[in-house]
Amino acid sequence: MKKLIIIFAAIIMMASFSVQATPTIPPNTASANATAKILAALTITKNADLSFGTMTIPTAATTVIVAPDGTRTSTGNITLLAQAPLTTASSYAVTGDAGATYTITLPVSTTILNGSQQMTVNTFTSSKTNNGSTIGTGGTDSFSVGATLNLNNAQASGTYTGSFNVTVNYN
């Protein structure tokens, strides 16, 4: 039995000498930076209101269109006059972070009123392609908005007023 213990001890010693230590491999490491950019507040200021100008009472249902460049046309039996109030597209100034892009959200429609009489304004269009733009190096940009006025046959005379919202947002 003593021989068996000696043989067993010899085997254990030989096994411990035959195991080689595995060399330590250093870990692979990569470094990355973390960044964040905070944009300046985006603001919009109205410079001019939308005015369809002065016109006669239509003899049939018609539309009057003011383009973003301020030109006015009609599609029916109405006379467009060159009297005050004159035609203007609404115009806006935008300030924000130079080089940032933004989108413009226009209304679908609005109603303008003269007492109980009303007309619908719709088909709003912007002077900016794809309803968006890039803020210039000075941190400013501008655009204008036109729309279509829908008149009924024999629309009642008077001054019609209403409002609409134009919104800008960073992309």
C-alpha positions in Angstrom: 0.0 0.0 0.0 2.9 2.2 0.7 4.1 1.7 -2.8 0.8 2.6 -4.1 0.8 5.9 -2.2 4.3 6.7 -3.5 3.3 5.9 -7.1 0.2 8.0 -6.7 2.2 10.9 -5.2 4.7 10.6 -8.1 1.9 10.8 -10.7 0.5 13.9 -9.1 3.9 15.6 -9.0 4.6 14.7 -12.7 1.2 16.0 -13.7 1.8 19.3 -11.9 5.2 19.8 -13.7 3.7 18.9 -17.1 1.0 21.6 -17.0 2.3 24.8 -18.4 1.0 28.1 -17.3 -1.1 29.9 -20.0 0.4 33.3 -20.8 -1.8 36.2 -19.9 -3.1 37.9 -23.0 -3.8 41.6 -22.6 -7.4 42.7 -23.4 -8.1 44.6 -26.6 -9.5 48.0 -25.8 -11.0 50.7 -28.0 -11.7 54.3 -26.9 -14.7 56.3 -28.1 -15.8 59.9 -27.6 -19.3 60.9 -26.5 -20.7 64.1 -27.9 -23.9 66.1 -27.8 -25.1 69.3 -29.6 -27.7 71.6 -28.2 -29.4 73.7 -30.9 -30.3 77.3 -30.3 -34.0 77.9 -29.9 -35.9 77.9 -33.2 -38.3 80.9 -33.4 -40.7 82.2 -36.0 -41.9 85.8 -36.3 -44.7 87.0 -38.6 -43.6 89.9 -40.7 -46.8 90.3 -42.8 -50.4 89.0 -42.8 -52.0 87.2 -45.8 -54.4 89.5 -47.6 -56.5 88.5 -50.6 -56.9 92.2 -51.4 -60.1 93.9 -52.6 -62.5 92.4 -55.1 -66.1 92.6 -56.4 -69.0 90.3 -55.4 -68.6 87.2 -57.6 -71.3 86.2 -60.0 -70.5 82.5 -59.6 -68.5 80.4 -57.1 -64.9 81.2 -57.6 -61.5 81.1 -56.0 -58.8 83.8 -55.5 -55.3 82.6 -55.2 -52.4 84.5 -53.6 -49.1 82.8 -54.4 -46.2 82.9 -51.9 -44.6 85.7 -54.1 -47.7 87.8 -53.5 -49.2 87.6 -57.0 -53.0 87.2 -57.1 -55.1 85.4 -59.7 -58.7 84.2 -59.8 -60.5 81.3 -61.4 -64.0 82.7 -62.0 -66.4 85.6 -62.5 -64.9 88.2 -60.2 -63.0 91.4 -60.6 -59.8 91.8 -58.7 -59.3 95.5 -57.7 -56.1 97.5 -56.9 -57.6 99.2 -53.9 -56.7 98.9 -50.2 -56.3 96.5 -48.6 -53.8 95.4 -51.2 -52.7 91.8 -51.8 -49.9 90.3 -49.7 -48.6 86.9 -48.9 -47.9 86.3 -45.3 -44.2 86.4 -44.5 -42.1 85.0 -41.7 -38.6 85.3 -40.2 -37.0 82.2 -38.6 -34.0 82.3 -36.2 -32.1 79.3 -34.9 -28.9 77.4 -35.1 -26.9 78.3 -38.3 -26.7 75.4 -40.7 -29.6 73.5 -39.1 -32.5 72.4 -41.2 -36.2 72.9 -40.4 -39.6 72.0 -41.7 -42.6 74.2 -42.1 -46.1 73.0 -41.2 -49.0 74.8 -42.9 -52.7 74.5 -42.0 -55.0 72.5 -44.1 -57.7 75.2 -44.0 -59.2 78.0 -42.0 -62.4 80.0 -42.0 -62.6 83.8 -42.3 -65.7 85.5 -41.0 -67.8 88.7 -41.6 -70.4 88.4 -38.9 -72.3 85.2 -39.8 -70.9 85.1 -43.4 -67.9 82.9 -43.9 -65.3 81.8 -46.5 -62.8 79.0 -46.5 -59.1 79.5 -47.0 -57.2 76.4 -48.0 -54.4 75.0 -50.2 -51.7 76.9 -48.3 -48.3 76.9 -50.1 -44.8 78.0 -48.9 -42.0 79.7 -50.8 -39.6 77.0 -49.6 -39.2 73.8 -51.6 -40.4 70.7 -49.8 -41.7 73.1 -47.1 -38.3 73.3 -45.4 -35.0 75.1 -45.5 -31.6 75.5 -43.9 -30.9 78.3 -41.5 -28.2 80.7 -42.9 -24.8 81.4 -41.5 -26.2 84.4 -39.6 -28.7 82.2 -37.8 -31.7 83.5 -39.8 -33.9 82.5 -42.7 -37.3 83.7 -44.1 -40.2 82.4 -46.2 -43.6 83.4 -47.3 -47.0 81.7 -47.5 -49.9 82.0 -50.0 -53.3 80.3 -50.1 -56.6 80.0 -51.9 -59.8 81.9 -50.9 -63.1 80.1 -51.8 -66.0 82.4 -52.5 -69.6 81.5 -53.1 -71.8 83.0 -55.8 -72.9 86.4 -54.6 -70.7 86.3 -51.5 -71.8 89.0 -49.1 -69.8 92.2 -49.1 -67.8 93.2 -46.1 -64.4 92.6 -44.5 -63.7 89.0 -43.6 -61.1 88.1 -41.0 -59.7 85.0 -39.4 -56.3 83.5 -38.4 -54.1 80.5 -39.1 -51.0 79.0 -37.6 -47.7 78.3 -39.3 -45.2 76.1 -37.3 -41.5 75.5 -37.8 -39.6 72.6 -36.3 -36.0 71.4 -36.5 -35.5 68.2 -38.6 
